[in-house]
Amino acid sequence: MFGQQQDRLLDLIVATASVLLVVAIGTPWLAGAREESRATLCEKNLSVIGKACLAFAEVHQDSLPSNGREPHRGWNTLVLPFMDQAALYDQYQLSREWWDGANQQVGATHLSGLVCPSAPHGDREVRLLDPDGKEFTAAATDYVASSGAYLLTNVQERLYRGAMASPGRYYGGSKVTAGHAIKLSDITDGRANSFLVVEMADKPNEWRSGKLHAHKTDDEEHRPLVEGFSFGQWIAPNWNHLRSYDKEGRNQFGRCAVNCSNGGSIYGFHPQKAHALMADGSVAPLRAGLEQEVMVALVSIADGEFISAEDYQANE
């Protein structure tokens, strides 16, 4: 009898150890598989945005969608009809500001195609104050238009023009004023190696090298809006002049241009990479820690900076 109890106890120990071993081996694999699935969907979202931007250009004399100033509106709104969101677009009043009460319901609409499932807080809202001090909320996005990039410092002479450059702005690094929305024919450095849209995930929350520095969607504070800029809401002029950081994500214009900060810098929640939509509609995996000079070359569209995929793509 005692021997049988020992045998049963031994069987139980072996079975338990086997289960724990399977869990130990399988859990990282399952986590990796889930992230791979999320990253694939994130990439697909950018691909859909790319097709929408190119379809927009096809019916607008080769011009890419751009942000407007009078009244202020964002490029995301213009491509809604090309993303199977024509009904939502029809609700938007183009003659009014993006924050106008008539457009707030549109701006509060969460669009799954504008958020990356790898990023945390996918259903987050951006809390804002309109010019009259009235509170409202807007749905967020994890993707930002590449309007330009700073090299070494944020002065106009070091600002290079990007594919989604704002009309009327002077880009001193490129020695050109963007007098109109960028046309595809303006991109002479190679559309396959020129950014259109990049990941800048989980704004307005602040991230530094994998650590949450400020959880701004977790409080009730509403911040005053900036008419021509986005804190992470898709309905506003959703662009940024990209820049690099140090490897800790604290100080601007260090060596790291990918995954060190989401404060005006490329940031994705994928192991060792972030995604970028190129001007030819393709989506590229950018390696974490990409050098700022390479990032600026990928942003600038007509400065004679020709690079290849080997210069920036992550190993997958």
N, C-alpha and C positions, 0 to 999 in steps of 0.2 A: 504493500500500500504506500509506504513511504517513498519507494522508488518510483511509483507511478506519479506521485505528487511532484517529485523532483523533475521527472520528464515533462510534466505539464508546465511547470514553472520555467523550465529551460525553453520549451516551445514558445511560451508567451514572451520571454525575453528576446528570443530570436525574431519572432514576428514583429515585436515593437521596434527592435533595432532596424529591421528591414523597412518598416514604414517610415521611420525617421530618416533613413538613408535615402529613400525615394523622395521624401519631402525636401531634404537638403539638396539633392541633385536637381530635382524638378522645379523647385520654386524659382531659382534664377533663370532657368530656361523659359518658364512661363512668363516671368516678368519681361524677359527680353523679347519674347514673341508678341506680347501685348504692345510693347513700345514700338516694335517693328510695324505692327498693324496701324498704330496711331500715326507714326511717321509717314507711312504710305498715304494715309488719308490727308495728312497735312500737306504733303506734296501734291496730291490730287487737287486740293483746294486752290493752291497756287496755279496749277495748270488751268483750272477753270477760269480763274481771274485773268490769266494770260490770254486765253481764247476770247474772253469778253473784251479785253483791251484792244486786241487785234481786230476783232469784229467791229468795234467802235471806230477804229481808224479806217477801216475799209469803207465805211459810209460817211466819213467826215474828211474827205480829201487827204487821207494819209496821216491825219493828226491824231495823236494819242489823247486820251482823256486828261484833263488838267483841272486844277482847282480854280474857282472863280472868286473875284473880289467884290463885284457890284451886281448883285448881292453876293455875299460869301457863300460858297458851296463847295462840297468835296467831290473828288473824282469818282469815289465809290458810288455816289448817287447816279452819275452818268452811265455807268456800266450795268446798272441793275437790269435793264431790259435784256441784256445779253447774258444774264445769269439766271434766266427763268424767273425773274422778279419784276416783270412788267407791271403787274397789278400794284405792287408796292411803289414803283416809280410813278405810276399815274396818280398816286395819292400825294406825292411831293409837289409843292408849289415852288417852281423855279424862280418866280418873281420875288420870293421872300427869303430872308436870311435862314440859314440852316437851323438856327435855334428858335426861330419864330414859333409861336404856339401852334400855328397851322402845320408845322413840320415835326413837332416833337413826338407825335405818335409814331411816325415813320422812323425817326431816329432811335426810338426805344425798342424797335423790333430786333430781336436777336436772330442773326443769320448764321446758321451752322457753317456755311461756306466761307465765313470771314474769321473763324476762330480755329486754332490748331488744337486737336484733341490731346496732344502731348503736353500742352501748357496747363498749369493749374488755373482754377477760377474761371472756367470757360463761360459760365453764365453771369459773369461780373457786370456791374453797371458803373458808369462814370457819373459821379454826382457833381452837378454844375449849378452856377448862378447865372441867369441871363443879365443883360445890361441894366435891367430895372431891379435887380436883386432878388428875383423870383427863382425858387428852386425847381430844378427838373433833372431827370436822369436820361442817359443815353447808353445804348448797347455798345459793347466794346468789339474791337478787332485785334488780331495778332499780326496783321500784315500792314506794312507801311510803304508808301511810294518812295522811290529813290529819286529825290529832287536834285541832290548835289552832295558834295563831300568836302570836308575841310582837311587840309594837310598840315600837320604840325601845330596849327593854331587856328582859332575861330575869328580870323580877320578876312575881310572881303577879298583881299588880294590872294588869299589861299583857298578860296572857295571855287570848286570845279562843278561845271554844269552836268546834271544828270538827265535821264530820259524823261522824268516827270517834273522837269524844272518849272517853276512858277513864272508865268508871263510877266514881264516888266522888271524882273530882278536882274541885277548885274552880277555876273560870276567872274570875279577878277582873275582867278587862276586860269580860266579858259579864255579870258579877255573877250567876253561876249555878253550882251544883254539878251535875255530870252524875250524876244518881242512878241512871241505867239506860242501857242501850245506846240510842243515838240512834234515834228513829223518823223515818221520812220526813216525817211530819206536823210534826215539830219544826223542819224546815227552812223557815222562813218568808221568807227573803231571796230566794228564787227558786232552785229546784233546778238550773236551767240555768246559773247563775252561782255555784254553790257547789262547792268541791272535795270529792271523795271520796277519790281516790288521785292521787298525783303521781309524776313521775319523780325519782329521787334515785340516779342510776346509778353503778355500779362500786364501791359500798361493799363492803368496808371501805377500799379505796384512797382516798386523799385527793386531790381535784382543786381547783385554783384557776385560774379563768379560762382554761381550755383547757390547763393545764399540770399534769402529774402531780407532786404535791408529796410523796407518800409511797406507795410501792408495797408495801402491807402483805400482799398475797397472794403476794408473791415471796419471803418469808422463811419460816422454819419456826417462828416464835414462835406459841405458843398463848396467847391472852389470857383472863383470868377472865371468865366470862359475867356478864351482868346479868340477873337473873331476868325482869324485866318490860320488857326493851328488846332491840332488835336492832342488831347491828353491820353488818347486811346480809344475815343469814340469814332466809329466808322463814318458817321454822317458829316463830320466836320472836314475841313481841308486836311486830309490825312497824309502828311508828307513829313520828311525830315532831311536835314542836311547831316549826313552821317559823319561820325567821328570815331576815333579809337580811344582806348583807355589803357591804363597799366593793368597788369595781370590780376590785381586784386579788385579791379573795377571801381576804384576810388577817384583817380585823377585822369582827366582827359588828355588825349594825344600821346598815350604810351604806345607800346608795340602791338597791343591786342585789339583787333577790329571785329572779332566774332566771339560771342559768348562770355564776355567779361563784364558787360553792363548793358541794360536795356534803356539807358538814358541817352537817346539819340544814337544808339549803336545797334548793330545786328545782334539779335539774341534769340536762340531757340532752345527748347527743352529736350534736346536729343543728345545722346552720348557722342561727344566729340564733333558735333556739326550743327549747322543751322541751314535753312533752305533759302534760296533766292530764285526769283522768277527772272528769266532773261528776256531781252527784247525780241527774241525770235519765238517766244512762247515756251521754251524749254525750262525745266526746273533743275537747278544744280545744288548739290550738297557742298556747303562751304566748310572747310576744316576749322575747328575751334582754334583760336589764337592767330588767325590770319593776320599778316602784317598790314599796317595801315597803308603803306604805299601800294600794295596790291589791291586793297579795297578801293582806294581812290581811283586807280586805273580801271577797275570794274564799274565804278560809278560814272566816270567821265565818258562822254559819248563821241567826242570829235577832237581829241587832243593828241592823236597819233600814238596812243599807248596800246600796242597790240600784245596781248598775252594769250596763253593757251590754258586749257582746262587743268593741265598738270600744275599750273602755278597756284591754283586755289581750291581744287576739289578735295573733299575728304575721301579717305580710303574706305570703301564699303565692301 
